[in-house]
Amino acid sequence: MRHAHALTALLAALLLLSGCGEDPPPAPTPPAPEEEADPPAPPASPPRSSVPPAPSASPAVPSEQSNALALYYRRLQADLLRQGLLRGDGGGADTPFTDTMLARNFLRIAFFDEYSEGNAGTMVAQARQSPLRRWEQPILMQILFGASVSPEQAARDRSSIAAYAARLSRLTGVPITLVESGGNFHVAILSEDERRAFGPQLRSLVPGIADSSVRAFTNLPRSTLCLVIAFGEAGQTGYGKAVALIRAEHPSLLRTACIHEELAQGMGLANDSPYARPSIFNDDEEFALLTRHDELLLRILYDRRLRSGMTLEEAEPIVKRIATELIGPGPS
């Protein structure tokens, strides 16, 4: 999510890992207390009411580290809001864009990964062009709550995710249904301690997952607010599995912003661009929630004239034509 980056690796199948990997924007953020140091390294049908059972009435007591992170993220959210960031208005007269700008942003966001796999299975900040990736099959979205999430918070999260999944389904034409089991797109809402212990379950959800991907999930610095890992299946160019992480320590707006960005990136918009505006696919933190510009990116991504596996060169003239159809030609 915020400060999102796309991390990619090759596994015998296509892997996308998009998360937030930078520190907060240049404007100063309130200092965190001593105990808040970074953790040690460590039609498209709307969702049906079938959902995972809520956590027990007595949620697990958060650790001191989890409590420190919750305080840090509350301060971070307040600081960003004081700067006029984390907008939720979707853009307006102050954020104009043309068909040329929309097409350019799409090509940069959908056809590039910001990270590549380096030596010894590490992720390196190195832009790499990639083929188009999207879902060519229905999405079965399953929410996984850690024991630290209270029933009341779980109900709010479930409602937020269900509503947003329905919106993504309408925009893309991909059927997205919430399920209790057998999901292919998992949304895990976990505390610091639960996330660190999630490796075995992640390997169970995605058999054959690379060690580097498990480490990226379980060994997060606090500046990484959330992430999504999406995979293709052997012999296919489209996605077949995804796992998104939402930190349980987040306050309400950062929590919703993570849901918006990670689920949208898990649809195939893997990268960020400093030129994308108004957009959540930009590290400047200006927008927290999916914008009109981003809705158009999703519509382009799932236009029938495009297909999974297309190269940038193959898709570029088609993308430019679609962008002009969507918003009309800009000034010459």
N, C-alpha and C positions, 0 to 999 in steps of 0.2 A: 504494500500500500504506500503510504506517504514515504517520500524519498524512494519510490519504487524503482527497482532495477529488474531486468530480466536476466536470469542466470540459465545457461543452457549447457547440457552435456549430452553425449550420445551413449545410449545404453543398449544396444540391440534393438532399440526402438527410440522414437523421438522423445526428447525430454525438454520441457520448459519449466524453468523455476523463476518466477517473478516475485520479487519481494522488495523490501525497502532497505536499502543498504547504506544510506548516507546519514550524516548528522543533521540536526535541524538547520533551517536556513540561516544565512549570515547574521540576521538581526539577533541580538542577545536573548538567550533564554534564561529564566531564573535558575540559579545554581541549585543542584540537587544536594541533599544532605549527605554526610559522609557515608552512611550505610547504603546509598543509592549508586555506588560504583557499579560499572558494567559487570554483569554476571561473569563468573569464571568461564573460560573457554569450555568449554564443556566437551387443425390449427394448433398452433402451439398451445397445449393445454396448460392452464394454470396449475400450480401445485395442489395436489389433493390433500385432504386433511390428515392423511396417514403420516405420522411423524414419530421419531424416536421418543421413548418415554422420558419424562422430565427427571432430573436428578432427584435424589432422596431429599426429604424435607430438612435434613441436617447436613448441609454441604460441608466439605472438608475445610478445616480451619487453614487459611492462607499462611504460608511461612513468612518470616520477617523479610526475606528477599522479595517475595511477591507483594507484600504490603509496601515496601520501598518503591517497587516499580509502579504500583498503582498511584502513589503520590507523585512520582516523577511524571507520569503521563497526564495526570490532572494539571500539573504545572505547565507541561508542554502545550496542552490544548488551550489553556488560558492565555499563554503567551502568544500563540499563533492567532487566536481570536483578537487579542489586543492590537496585533499588527494588521488587522483587516483581512486575514487569510482564512482558509477553510470555508470559503463561500459556498452557499447552498442554493444560489439563485439560478444556476444553469447558464449564466452568461447573459449579456444584454447589449445595449447600445455601446457600451464601453469596450466590448470584446468582439468587434466585427471580424469576419473571415470570408474569404472568397473561395470559389471552387478550386482554384489553383492551390491555395493554402490547404484546403481540406485534403486534396489528393496527395500533396506533398507530405502532410502529417501522417496520412494513412500508410503510405509506402514506408516511411521511417519507423512507424510503430508496429506494423504487421510483418515486415520483412527483415527485421534486424533483431538480434539478441545482444544485450549489453554485456553479457558475461559469457566466457567460454571456459571449457575445462582445461586446466593447465597440468603441469607435471604433478605427480603424486596425488592425482585426484582432487586437486584444489580448483577453486573457481577464480578466474582471472578477469579483471575488468578490461575486456578487449572486444570491441564491437565485431560482430560476425553476421554476414548476410545469411538468411535462412529462407526456406520455402514457406509458402502460405500454409497455415495450420488452423484448422477449425474443427468443430464437431460435425460429423456426418451421420450421427446416430442420436437417438433420444438421450437426454441426460436424466439420470436417476439420482437426485440430490439427497444425500443423507447427512444429517447434522449430528455431530458427536460432541456431547458436553462433558467436560471434566467434572469430577466430583466437587470441585470448588465453586461451580456455578449454581447459584441459588435457583429454586424453582421459578421465582418471580422474574429473575434476569433471563432464565432460559426461555420463558414464555415471550418476553420482549424480543429476544434474539430470533426466536422461531418466527414470530410475526414479521419482523424486519426482513429476514431472509426469504420468507415465502413471497412477500410482496415484491421484492426486488427480482426474485427468480421469475415471477410472472411477467415483469416488465422486460427482462432480458429475452424471455421466450417470445413476447410480442414483437420485439425489435428484430430478432434473428430468424424467427420461424422454426427454431429448434424446440421440440416439446421438452419441457422441464417439469418433472414431477417429484415432489418430496416423498421419500420412502423411509420405512423403518429399518430395512435391511437390504442387502444386495445392491447398494449404491455404486455408481461409477464416478460420481463427483462428491467427495466428502468435504464437509466444512467442519473443522475441528476447533472448538472454542476451549482453550486450555490455559491454565495458569503456568507460571514459570516452572514449577516443579513437575507438573503434569506433562508439559511439552518436552522437558529433558528426558522423561521416562517413556516417551512415545515411540522410540525407535522400533521396538519389536512389533507394535501394532501397525506402524507405517510399512514395515516389511511385509506384514500380512496383507495389508490393503493393496500393495503394489509389489507382487512377487518379482524378484530379480532387480529391484531398485538398486542403483549404484550407491556405494558407501558415501560418496561425496554428497549425494542428495540427502541422505539420512543425516549427515553431519550438518548440512545447511539448515535443516529443519530443527535439529535438537541443540545446536550450538549457536544460538543467535545473540548478538550484542543487543543492548536495549535500544539502539538506534534503528534496528530492524523492527518495524512495528507489526508487520504481517507479511505473508507470502502465499504463493500458490505454486504447486508443482503439477504440471499437466503432461501426460504421456500419450504417445501413439502406440498402437499395437503392432506387433510384427507383421510385415507385409501390407500395412495400411499407412496412408499418409495423413489421415485425420486423427483427432484425439479419441482415446478410448477410456482414459482414467484421469482423475485430477484429485488433488488433496490441497485444500486451503487451510491456512492457520490464521485464526483471529485470537489475539491475546486476551485472556479473561480479565486482565488488569486495566483494560482501556475504559476511559469514561465514555459517555454516550456518543458524542460526535465523532471522536476518533474510531470508536467501535463501528459506527455506521459507515464512515469513510473507508475503513478497511474492507468491509463487506462489499461496498460498491466497487472499489478498485480490483480486489483480488478475484471476485467472481467474473468481472468483465475481462480481466487479463486471462483468466482461465478459459474464456471463450475463444482466445486466439490473438488478442492485442497484447503482444508480449513485451514491447519495449516502451521507452519514454522518449519524448522529444522536447527540448527547451523552446521550440517554436510553436508547440501545440497550445492554442488558447482560443476559447476557454476549454480547459480539459483537466481531467484528473491524471492523464498520462503525461505529467510534467512535474519535475521535482521541485517546483517553486512553491508548492503548497497553497496556491491561490484558491483552488477549488477542492472541496471535500467530496462533493457528490457528483454523480454522472451528469454531464451537461448536454445541451442540444448538439454541440459539436461531436461529443462522444457517441451519442445515439446514432449520428450519421456514420461514424466510423464503423459501428456494429452493423448497420444496414449495408454498407459497402462490403464488409467482410463476408456477409452471408448472401450477397447477391448471387443469383444462379449463374451468372456469366463467369464467376470465379470458381475455383475448385482447389481443394487441398493438394499441396504439392507443386502448385504453380510457382515459377520463379518471378522475381521482381520484373525482369525484362519482359516476360510474357504478360504479366498483369498490368503493367504501367499504362498502356493506352486504354485498356478497359476501365481501370480505376479513374482515369481522368474523365472519361465519358460519363461514368456513373456519377461522379461528383458534380459535373455540370448539370446533369439531369435532376439531381437532388436540390440544388440551390440556385441554379441558373448561372450563366457565364459572368465572371467578374470583369472588371475594367481591363482593357487590353493594354 
